Amino acid sequence: QVQLVESGGGLVQAGGSLRLSCAASGISFSSNAMGWYRQAPGKQRELVAAVASGGNTNYAASVKGRFTSSRDNAKNTVYLQMNSLKPEDTAVYYCKLHSRNTGTDYWGQGTQVTVSS
C-alpha cells in the first residue's frame, strides 16, 4: 500500500520559514517524480514545485526564489523549504508521487500552512 505522509506545517508570521517533509512508503521512490501542491480555501489546487526523479526542479512563478524543493532518495523523502513566507502562501500543502510505471498519482493527506500578517 502506497502511503505519503506530510509533516512540518504550522502557523508562522509573514517573512518566516517552514520546512515541509513528505515521506513515501510502499512504492519505489527514487524512480518516480514528486510534486508539491497547495490548495487555499475557495481556490483550485495548484502546483507549487515539481521534483523529477533525477532531482531537477521547477517552481510556480509565485514561489520562485522563495521555495526550494529537494529529495533524499535514501530516506524516501521529499522536502519543501519555504522562506520569506507571505499571507497568500496560506493553504493546505500536499505532496504527490507520480508512478512512472503505472501512471497513477498518489497523494498525501495534506498539511496546513498558515501565514499571519
C-alpha positions as CSV (number, residue, x, y, z in Angstrom):
1,Q,0.0,0.0,0.0
2,V,1.4,3.4,-1.0
3,Q,1.5,6.0,1.7
4,L,2.7,9.6,1.5
5,V,2.9,11.4,4.9
6,E,3.4,15.1,5.0
7,S,4.7,16.9,8.1
8,G,6.1,20.3,9.0
9,G,3.1,22.6,8.5
10,G,2.1,25.2,11.1
11,L,1.5,28.8,11.8
12,V,4.2,31.3,11.0
13,Q,4.5,35.1,10.7
14,A,5.0,36.7,7.4
15,G,8.6,36.7,6.4
16,G,9.2,33.4,8.3
17,S,10.2,30.0,7.2
18,L,8.9,26.4,7.3
19,R,10.2,23.1,6.0
20,L,7.7,20.5,4.8
21,S,8.6,16.9,4.5
22,C,6.8,14.1,2.7
23,A,7.8,10.5,3.4
24,A,6.8,7.8,1.0
25,S,6.4,4.1,1.6
26,G,5.1,1.1,-0.3
27,I,6.5,2.1,-3.7
28,S,9.8,2.6,-5.4
29,F,10.6,6.2,-4.6
30,S,13.8,7.1,-6.5
31,S,12.4,6.4,-10.0
32,N,9.3,8.5,-9.6
33,A,8.6,12.2,-9.9
34,M,7.3,14.1,-6.9
35,G,5.4,17.3,-6.7
36,W,4.2,19.8,-4.1
37,Y,0.8,21.3,-4.5
38,R,-1.3,23.6,-2.4
39,Q,-5.0,24.5,-2.1
40,A,-6.3,27.6,-0.5
41,P,-9.9,27.9,0.6
42,G,-12.2,28.5,-2.4
43,K,-9.4,28.0,-4.9
44,Q,-8.2,25.2,-7.1
45,R,-5.3,23.0,-6.2
46,E,-2.1,24.4,-7.8
47,L,1.3,23.1,-8.5
48,V,4.0,24.7,-6.3
49,A,7.1,22.6,-7.1
50,A,8.0,19.6,-9.2
51,V,10.9,17.4,-8.5
52,A,12.0,14.9,-11.2
53,S,13.4,11.5,-10.3
54,G,16.9,12.9,-11.1
55,G,16.4,15.9,-8.9
56,N,15.6,18.6,-11.4
57,T,13.1,21.1,-10.1
58,N,10.6,23.5,-11.4
59,Y,8.6,26.1,-9.5
60,A,5.5,28.1,-9.8
61,A,6.2,31.7,-10.6
62,S,4.6,32.8,-7.3
63,V,7.2,30.9,-5.2
64,K,10.3,31.0,-7.4
65,G,13.2,32.4,-5.4
66,R,11.5,31.7,-2.1
67,F,10.8,28.0,-2.1
68,T,13.2,25.2,-2.7
69,S,12.4,21.5,-3.1
70,S,14.7,18.6,-2.8
71,R,14.6,14.9,-2.4
72,D,16.6,12.3,-0.4
73,N,16.1,9.0,-2.1
74,A,17.9,7.2,0.7
75,K,15.2,8.3,3.0
76,N,12.3,8.1,0.5
77,T,11.5,11.7,1.4
78,V,10.9,15.0,-0.5
79,Y,11.2,18.4,1.2
80,L,9.9,21.8,0.5
81,Q,11.8,24.6,2.2
82,M,9.7,27.7,2.3
83,N,11.3,31.1,3.0
84,S,10.0,34.6,3.1
85,L,6.5,33.4,3.5
86,K,3.6,35.6,2.7
87,P,0.0,35.5,3.8
88,E,-1.0,34.4,0.3
89,D,1.0,31.2,0.8
90,T,-1.6,30.1,3.3
91,A,-3.1,26.8,2.1
92,V,-3.1,23.1,2.7
93,Y,0.0,21.7,1.1
94,Y,0.0,18.2,-0.5
95,C,2.7,16.1,-1.9
96,K,2.2,13.8,-4.9
97,L,4.0,10.9,-6.3
98,H,3.6,10.1,-10.0
99,S,4.3,6.5,-10.7
100,R,6.2,6.2,-13.9
101,N,5.3,2.5,-14.3
102,T,1.5,2.8,-13.9
103,G,0.8,6.5,-14.5
104,T,-1.0,6.6,-11.1
105,D,-0.8,9.6,-8.9
106,Y,-0.7,9.1,-5.2
107,W,-1.4,11.9,-2.7
108,G,-0.6,12.6,0.8
109,Q,-3.2,13.8,3.4
110,G,-2.0,17.4,3.3
111,T,-0.5,19.7,5.9
112,Q,-1.9,23.1,6.8
113,V,0.4,26.2,6.4
114,T,-0.9,29.4,7.8
115,V,1.0,32.7,7.4
116,S,-0.1,35.6,9.5
117,S,0.4,39.2,8.5
